[in-house]
Amino acid sequence: MRSIAMVAVVVGLMLAACGDAGGQAGAHPPSSVEPPDGVDASEPVEPVAGEERTVTGTFGGDAQLEGGCAWIASGDTKWNVQYPQGYTLTFDPLRLTGPDGFVAEDGQTLTVTGRERSDVMTTCQIGPVFEATEVVFGA
């Protein structure tokens, strides 16, 4: 009987811990941060992106880094590229396959056109994020 009472107490405590501290379920606590004067907090904010540019470099990657990370090395920068829809990365062996079937392998040259995204973070954190809109193999 004592063990049933103990189980009931533990279950009750667990349910209480999951409960809302008051107010509507799922409601966020009030914010103590007010927007600056002249800023309408209800207006959507556009993502921060750099000017369109082209980066040419060496395609590389590491299957062991954060479950697999690939980049384009250009000078001292390793660009963490987000490829357009239809491109596939594989890591054993390292390959980038385009929607047209063209393949880039580790050490080959790639040219990407797009924008740096300073508002985006990834698990790889190997360098700046580059959102590609166009990819040219071997250029």
C-alpha positions, 0 to 999 in steps of 0.5 A: 500500500505504501508503494502505491501511495509513493507512486501516486505522489511521484506521478502527481509531482511529475504532472504538476511540473508539466503544468502551466504557471498560470495564464493560458496554456502555451502562452509566453511570459510577458517580455521585459524588452520594449522595441526602440521608439519608431520601430513597429514590432508587428512588422516582419523583419527581412533576413539579413543577407549580404550583397549577391556575390560569386565565390570560387574555391575548393570543395571539401568536407569532413564526415566526422565533424558534427555528423558531416559538414562540407564547405568551399575553401576560398583563401582563408575562408571556409564557406558553409554553403547552403545549396539550392533545392535539388542538390545532395551532399553525401560524405562516404565518399564526399560528393555534391550531386546536382539535379542534372546529375553532375558530381563534384568530389573532394578537392574539385573546384566549385563556383557558387553565386548567392549571398552571405547570411549573417543571420543564420547559424548551422551545427557545423560552424566552420565559417560564414554561411553562404546561401547559393542560388547557382552552382557551377561545377569545375569552374 
